[in-house]
Amino acid sequence: MKLYTYFRSSAAFRVRIALNLKGLAYEAALVRLPRGEHRDPSYGALNPQALLPTLEDGGERLTQSLAIIEYLEERHPSPPLLPEDAPGRARVRSLAMLVACEIHPLNNLRVLQHLKRALGQSQEQIDGWYRHWIADGLAKLEASLAGDKAGGKGTGKFCHGDAPTMADCCLAPQIFNAQRYQCDTAPYPTTMRVFRQCMTLDAFDRAQPSKQPDAE
């Protein structure tokens, strides 16, 4: 497998975690977003969306982090990242999408660059934007995690039960982003407890930005 990745890409971070959890070796192909390498025609030929990550697996080429994780789950079902029961799978997907579809898109690099370059926002204003949407999203995530502790079918040590799932693959990178921008995470005790539990696992620790070959 070859994963096109960048050390600070949250979406690539999610897939790195999933690959590590499943014990799958991969080659890291580095695409440096601040240099615009994702817009290079050679990368566009691989991924017409010009986004990270891209995963190559034999003759298959896959894009979008959640779709890649679902692919890995189907091709390599052990250990599972989705529960066996339909309600559990729906809950895990809902938590993952809350991060990947609601929180992250408002704060990714191209949005922040647009605020600065096209709209003339100051760094202080951009940081305020970032922290506002982090607080809004993490409050929703906290409510979902703290309010659902139904004995193994809700929040346990991890987002769902006592083993990591796709939801945890999404949660950890989002908390790294929040900490990087010095967001106040004290109002989200359940979320942070789950995050700390995630980071005790080697699969999460090896995937974190500071341990990537392109870390700056």
QUIZI-V270367 format. One record per run of one state. SS is the DSSP state (h for helix, s for strand, l for the rest). FROM is the first residue (numbers start at 1). TO is the last residue. Records with the same first field share a line. If there is no record, write none. Layout:
SS = FROM-TO / FROM-TO
This chain:
l = 1-1 / 6-9 / 22-26 / 31-32 / 36-36 / 40-40 / 47-53 / 58-59 / 64-64 / 76-85 / 107-108 / 118-122 / 147-154 / 156-160 / 162-165 / 181-188 / 199-201 / 208-208 / 212-216
s = 2-5 / 27-30 / 54-57 / 60-63 / 155-155 / 161-161
h = 10-21 / 33-35 / 37-39 / 41-46 / 65-75 / 86-106 / 109-117 / 123-146 / 166-180 / 189-198 / 202-207 / 209-211
